[in-house]
Amino acid sequence: MRRRAFLTTAAALPLAAATTPAFASELRLRLPAPTGPWRIGMRTMSLTDPSRTDPWNHTGTRELVLSLFYPARGGGSPAPQLTPAAAAVFKGLDAGLLHPELPTSGVDWAATLTHSYVEAPAAPGRRPVLLYSPGGADPRTIGTSVAEELASHGYVVVTIDHPGEASEVSYPDGRLRVIEMPPSTVTDAVLSRLMMRTRFDDVRFVLDHLSELPVPVDTRRIGVYGHSAGGATAAVTLDDPRVAAAVNLEGYLDTLDGELYPIAQHGTRKPLLLAGTDGYRDSRFDRTWDAVMSHGGPVRRVELADANHWVWTDYAAFAPQLQAAGLMSAAARAQLVGSGRAVAAVRKLVYSFFREALACAA
């Protein structure tokens, strides 16, 4: 897509539940191993805002789902990337429909394991915290590889689902919520504004309750990053005084009817990285990103070559595996993530930026 909180943490058993056995011919995709020195723990939790009515179903309060990736000590079981219920929806919704480049058969989407261990004890000490907002309609789970890379280098990473907008959301208690946002949101300026306003409020609500997370964080060093609509969310959230730095991974900085977001209108004096690809660049990026940069300040723009829009997600790791297995054509891979191999470049870019930006904020 061109107050008091109630916390619920997931028990280890649902997160580590066994997946349905796949046919022998189904491909099991692998996430890249993180490069940092820390073992990674992972917890999934819900966070409810009783002051807001959910804009997509109008039947209850706004209830977010978060995953926490953090430096850990000790054991636990490897966490699956997707729960079995989420994987079943992913196979019929994300694959082939939301992302027509992905194969509709031949992949066991429930079989992919992360490099994080379910509810492993956190390593001692308060650590800088990074919030992640995914792209429009994408679940938070498709941003796992970058989150794990950052956690392996000492950060607490909070990945956020935006329920009702995300393709599928698995709650810690076993509930599954499938996308309810109308397809016309990609062209309807009113609905698009609602989507983005809801995202901004979601992230600020998480910021309000960082001190209540089950993993200790250093609230003096907070960064936000995101992809596409999540990238715009990260950049806009930079105006929050609690946020020290942000990374916008290819998100437009205006509304569908062309109004610039405040950060594009006024610029920023905080570190901001604008990261794009040569395969997805257009005049809208140039107009809105140039607007931010025209104000000066610590704003930097970079562009990946031989890359396309979803290279910032786990699809960058999956597409070469799918192509090698004969489940994705070279053209489909180029359309999704580009023709290059950019996993290492993406992870290094985001990590290096926050290492420098949050060290200055300490």
Secondary structure per residue as TSV (DSSP state, phi and psi in degrees):
chain	resnum	aa	ss	phi	psi
A	1	M	-	360.0	95.1
A	2	R	-	-54.6	360.0
A	3	R	-	360.0	159.1
A	4	R	-	-108.7	142.4
A	5	A	-	-119.3	151.4
A	6	F	E	-113.8	121.7
A	7	L	E	-105.0	138.1
A	8	T	E	-131.1	117.0
A	9	T	E	-95.7	148.0
A	10	A	-	-82.5	141.7
A	11	A	-	-76.1	161.2
A	12	A	H	-64.5	-34.9
A	13	L	H	-62.0	-50.2
A	14	P	H	-62.0	-36.8
A	15	L	H	-67.7	-34.2
A	16	A	T	-100.1	14.9
A	17	A	-	-58.7	144.2
A	18	A	-	-68.0	141.7
A	19	T	-	-84.3	160.2
A	20	T	-	-66.1	131.5
A	21	P	-	-55.5	135.1
A	22	A	-	-90.7	159.6
A	23	F	-	-63.8	149.8
A	24	A	T	-58.1	-28.1
A	25	S	T	-83.4	-8.3
A	26	E	S	-78.1	135.9
A	27	L	B	-76.7	137.3
A	28	R	-	-107.2	111.4
A	29	L	-	-78.7	150.9
A	30	R	-	-119.6	137.6
A	31	L	-	-86.4	147.3
A	32	P	-	-69.5	143.5
A	33	A	-	-69.6	137.3
A	34	P	-	-67.5	156.4
A	35	T	-	-104.5	-7.2
A	36	G	S	-80.0	171.5
A	37	P	S	-80.7	-13.3
A	38	W	S	-90.4	139.6
A	39	R	E	-67.8	151.8
A	40	I	E	-117.1	132.8
A	41	G	E	-103.1	159.8
A	42	M	E	-143.5	134.6
A	43	R	E	-131.1	144.3
A	44	T	E	-114.0	139.0
A	45	M	E	-150.6	160.4
A	46	S	E	-109.3	154.7
A	47	L	E	-140.5	115.8
A	48	T	E	-107.9	132.3
A	49	D	E	-105.6	100.7
A	50	P	E	-71.9	-7.6
A	51	S	E	-87.8	-8.0
A	52	R	E	-121.1	137.6
A	53	T	E	-86.8	136.3
A	54	D	-	-62.3	128.0
A	55	P	T	-76.1	-13.8
A	56	W	T	-100.7	-27.2
A	57	N	T	-118.8	-14.6
A	58	H	-	56.8	17.8
A	59	T	S	-108.0	-7.6
A	60	G	S	-165.3	-175.5
A	61	T	E	-74.7	163.6
A	62	R	E	-76.0	120.4
A	63	E	E	-125.4	111.0
A	64	L	E	-89.8	161.7
A	65	V	E	-124.4	132.6
A	66	L	E	-123.5	149.0
A	67	S	E	-116.9	135.6
A	68	L	E	-108.8	124.0
A	69	F	E	-111.6	131.5
A	70	Y	E	-154.5	154.5
A	71	P	E	-61.3	132.4
A	72	A	E	-130.0	164.5
A	73	R	-	-127.2	136.1
A	74	G	S	89.7	-169.3
A	75	G	-	-89.7	-138.5
A	76	G	-	113.0	174.3
A	77	S	-	-101.4	145.1
A	78	P	E	-59.4	134.4
A	79	A	E	-82.9	137.8
A	80	P	E	-71.3	151.3
A	81	Q	S	-66.6	-43.3
A	82	L	S	-123.5	141.1
A	83	T	-	-68.3	159.5
A	84	P	H	-55.8	-39.7
A	85	A	H	-66.6	-43.1
A	86	A	H	-65.0	-38.9
A	87	A	H	-63.9	-36.7
A	88	A	H	-63.6	-40.2
A	89	V	H	-71.1	-42.9
A	90	F	H	-54.6	-41.5
A	91	K	H	-62.2	-32.5
A	92	G	H	-102.7	-12.0
A	93	L	T	-114.2	-60.6
A	94	D	T	-65.2	-48.8
A	95	A	B	-77.6	119.0
A	96	G	T	90.1	-26.5
A	97	L	T	-108.2	-69.5
A	98	L	T	-67.6	-33.6
A	99	H	B	-127.5	86.9
A	100	P	T	-63.4	-14.1
A	101	E	T	-71.6	-23.4
A	102	L	S	-80.3	145.4
A	103	P	-	-71.2	145.7
A	104	T	S	-89.8	-5.6
A	105	S	S	-151.4	166.4
A	106	G	S	93.1	-1.4
A	107	V	B	-126.2	133.9
A	108	D	-	-92.8	91.5
A	109	W	T	-68.8	-17.3
A	110	A	T	-85.1	-7.0
A	111	A	-	-90.9	-13.1
A	112	T	-	-72.2	124.1
A	113	L	E	-100.5	145.5
A	114	T	E	-82.6	179.4
A	115	H	E	-102.3	21.1
A	116	S	E	-112.5	150.4
A	117	Y	E	-111.2	129.9
A	118	V	E	-59.9	117.9
A	119	E	T	52.8	31.3
A	120	A	-	-61.3	144.3
A	121	P	-	-59.1	137.1
A	122	A	B	-70.9	142.9
A	123	A	-	-64.7	149.4
A	124	P	S	-66.1	154.4
A	125	G	S	103.3	151.5
A	126	R	-	-88.9	134.0
A	127	R	E	-124.6	154.7
A	128	P	E	-58.2	148.7
A	129	V	E	-122.1	138.1
A	130	L	E	-122.6	130.5
A	131	L	E	-101.9	138.1
A	132	Y	E	-121.1	129.5
A	133	S	E	-115.6	123.4
A	134	P	-	-77.8	174.3
A	135	G	-	-70.4	166.6
A	136	G	T	-56.7	127.7
A	137	A	T	72.9	-10.5
A	138	D	-	-82.6	144.2
A	139	P	-	-80.3	159.2
A	140	R	G	-61.8	-26.9
A	141	T	G	-64.0	-21.3
A	142	I	G	-82.4	2.7
A	143	G	G	-108.7	24.9
A	144	T	H	-68.0	-41.3
A	145	S	H	-65.2	-40.7
A	146	V	H	-69.2	-40.5
A	147	A	H	-60.3	-42.9
A	148	E	H	-66.2	-39.3
A	149	E	H	-60.0	-45.8
A	150	L	H	-65.0	-43.3
A	151	A	H	-63.6	-35.2
A	152	S	H	-67.5	-16.3
A	153	H	T	-102.6	12.3
A	154	G	T	107.6	6.5
A	155	Y	-	-97.5	152.6
A	156	V	E	-93.4	123.8
A	157	V	E	-114.7	127.9
A	158	V	E	-112.5	107.2
A	159	T	E	-91.9	135.9
A	160	I	E	-117.3	126.9
A	161	D	E	-89.7	146.0
A	162	H	-	-109.5	86.5
A	163	P	T	-59.3	146.4
A	164	G	T	90.1	-29.8
A	165	E	T	-99.5	-38.4
A	166	A	S	-68.3	148.2
A	167	S	S	-56.0	-44.6
A	168	E	E	-153.4	144.1
A	169	V	E	-133.6	121.6
A	170	S	E	-95.5	121.1
A	171	Y	-	-84.9	155.2
A	172	P	T	-59.2	-27.2
A	173	D	T	-87.4	7.3
A	174	G	S	100.3	-11.0
A	175	R	-	-65.2	149.8
A	176	L	E	-127.8	127.8
A	177	R	E	-116.7	127.4
A	178	V	E	-102.0	155.6
A	179	I	-	-50.0	134.6
A	180	E	-	-121.3	-11.8
A	181	M	S	-62.2	131.4
A	182	P	-	-62.9	143.6
A	183	P	G	-58.2	-26.7
A	184	S	G	-68.7	-7.0
A	185	T	G	-58.0	-29.0
A	186	V	G	-70.8	-16.0
A	187	T	T	-123.5	-13.8
A	188	D	-	-92.6	115.8
A	189	A	H	-64.6	-34.5
A	190	V	H	-69.2	-47.5
A	191	L	H	-65.7	-38.3
A	192	S	H	-63.0	-40.4
A	193	R	H	-63.2	-39.1
A	194	L	H	-62.8	-43.8
A	195	M	H	-59.1	-48.1
A	196	M	H	-70.1	-39.5
A	197	R	H	-62.1	-39.3
A	198	T	H	-63.6	-42.2
A	199	R	H	-61.0	-47.3
A	200	F	H	-57.7	-44.3
A	201	D	H	-66.4	-37.9
A	202	D	H	-59.4	-48.9
A	203	V	H	-66.9	-40.8
A	204	R	H	-66.0	-33.0
A	205	F	H	-66.7	-40.3
A	206	V	H	-62.4	-42.1
A	207	L	H	-57.5	-38.4
A	208	D	H	-60.8	-26.2
A	209	H	T	-120.9	22.2
A	210	L	G	-61.4	-33.9
A	211	S	G	-69.7	-12.8
A	212	E	G	-96.3	-1.4
A	213	L	S	-65.9	152.7
A	214	P	S	-74.7	-1.4
A	215	V	S	-120.1	128.4
A	216	P	-	-68.1	137.9
A	217	V	E	-131.3	157.2
A	218	D	E	-94.1	101.7
A	219	T	E	-76.4	1.6
A	220	R	E	-85.3	-12.7
A	221	R	E	-129.7	89.6
A	222	I	E	-121.6	130.2
A	223	G	E	-124.7	158.3
A	224	V	E	-131.7	135.8
A	225	Y	E	-139.0	159.6
A	226	G	E	-169.7	167.0
A	227	H	E	-113.7	133.9
A	228	S	T	59.5	-118.9
A	229	A	H	-58.3	-31.5
A	230	G	H	-70.3	-29.7
A	231	G	H	-67.6	-42.7
A	232	A	H	-62.6	-39.9
A	233	T	H	-59.1	-44.8
A	234	A	H	-62.1	-45.7
A	235	A	H	-64.1	-44.3
A	236	V	H	-65.1	-35.9
A	237	T	H	-69.6	-13.3
A	238	L	T	-61.9	-19.3
A	239	D	T	-75.3	-9.1
A	240	D	S	-71.6	128.4
A	241	P	T	-61.2	-18.8
A	242	R	T	-79.0	-19.5
A	243	V	-	-92.8	128.8
A	244	A	-	-96.9	-25.6
A	245	A	E	-160.8	157.7
A	246	A	E	-148.4	151.3
A	247	V	E	-123.5	122.9
A	248	N	E	-104.0	105.4
A	249	L	E	-90.3	83.4
A	250	E	S	63.6	53.9
A	251	G	-	-117.2	134.4
A	252	Y	-	-65.9	146.8
A	253	L	S	-111.5	42.1
A	254	D	B	-151.1	169.0
A	255	T	-	-82.1	170.5
A	256	L	T	-62.0	-28.5
A	257	D	T	-91.9	12.5
A	258	G	-	95.1	0.9
A	259	E	-	-76.6	126.2
A	260	L	B	-68.9	140.8
A	261	Y	-	-67.6	157.6
A	262	P	H	-53.1	-37.5
A	263	I	H	-64.5	-32.8
A	264	A	H	-76.0	-30.8
A	265	Q	H	-72.8	-38.2
A	266	H	H	-117.8	-11.2
A	267	G	-	76.4	-171.1
A	268	T	-	-150.3	154.4
A	269	R	S	-108.3	13.0
A	270	K	S	-107.6	155.1
A	271	P	-	-62.0	128.6
A	272	L	E	-138.2	128.1
A	273	L	E	-107.0	126.5
A	274	L	E	-108.1	109.3
A	275	A	E	-116.5	125.1
A	276	G	E	-131.8	-175.1
A	277	T	E	-128.1	154.5
A	278	D	T	-72.4	-21.8
A	279	G	T	-82.5	-11.1
A	280	Y	T	-124.3	-1.1
A	281	R	-	-66.0	138.9
A	282	D	-	-149.0	-178.7
A	283	S	H	-67.5	-25.7
A	284	R	H	-68.2	-40.8
A	285	F	H	-61.3	-47.8
A	286	D	H	-59.9	-41.8
A	287	R	H	-67.3	-48.2
A	288	T	H	-79.2	-35.9
A	289	W	H	-74.4	-38.2
A	290	D	H	-62.5	-32.3
A	291	A	H	-62.4	-43.6
A	292	V	H	-62.1	-47.5
A	293	M	H	-69.6	-22.8
A	294	S	T	-65.8	-18.0
A	295	H	T	-87.7	-2.3
A	296	G	-	77.4	-157.1
A	297	G	S	87.1	177.2
A	298	P	S	-81.0	61.0
A	299	V	E	-112.1	130.2
A	300	R	E	-128.9	139.6
A	301	R	E	-116.5	132.8
A	302	V	E	-131.2	158.9
A	303	E	E	-138.1	129.5
A	304	L	E	-86.0	134.5
A	305	A	T	-87.4	153.9
A	306	D	T	55.0	39.6
A	307	A	-	-134.9	159.9
A	308	N	-	-137.6	-178.6
A	309	H	G	-58.0	-36.9
A	310	W	G	-94.4	16.2
A	311	V	G	-66.9	-18.5
A	312	W	G	-80.8	-0.9
A	313	T	S	-117.3	-176.3
A	314	D	T	-65.8	-15.3
A	315	Y	H	-63.0	-23.3
A	316	A	H	-62.7	-34.2
A	317	A	H	-82.4	-33.1
A	318	F	H	-78.5	-37.5
A	319	A	H	-58.6	-45.7
A	320	P	H	-61.1	-35.8
A	321	Q	H	-66.9	-40.4
A	322	L	H	-67.1	-40.4
A	323	Q	H	-65.9	-42.5
A	324	A	H	-63.4	-30.0
A	325	A	T	-85.8	0.7
A	326	G	T	77.6	17.6
A	327	L	S	-102.0	-3.2
A	328	M	S	-146.3	133.9
A	329	S	-	-79.1	162.8
A	330	A	H	-60.9	-37.3
A	331	A	H	-66.4	-41.2
A	332	A	H	-66.3	-40.3
A	333	R	H	-61.0	-45.5
A	334	A	H	-62.0	-37.4
A	335	Q	H	-67.4	-33.2
A	336	L	H	-85.5	-53.6
A	337	V	T	-129.2	-6.1
A	338	G	-	96.5	176.9
A	339	S	S	-95.9	-10.6
A	340	G	S	-86.0	178.2
A	341	R	-	-112.0	104.0
A	342	A	-	-118.2	7.7
A	343	V	H	-55.9	-50.5
A	344	A	H	-64.2	-40.0
A	345	A	H	-65.1	-42.5
A	346	V	H	-63.5	-48.9
A	347	R	H	-64.5	-41.0
A	348	K	H	-65.1	-39.7
A	349	L	H	-60.7	-49.0
A	350	V	H	-68.9	-45.0
A	351	Y	H	-62.5	-46.7
A	352	S	H	-62.1	-39.0
A	353	F	H	-62.0	-50.3
A	354	F	H	-70.2	-32.2
A	355	R	H	-57.7	-43.6
A	356	E	H	-77.2	-45.9
A	357	A	H	-67.1	-41.4
A	358	L	H	-83.1	-20.2
A	359	A	H	-66.2	-38.4
A	360	C	H	-68.2	-26.4
A	361	A	H	-85.0	-9.1
A	362	A	-	-64.8	360.0
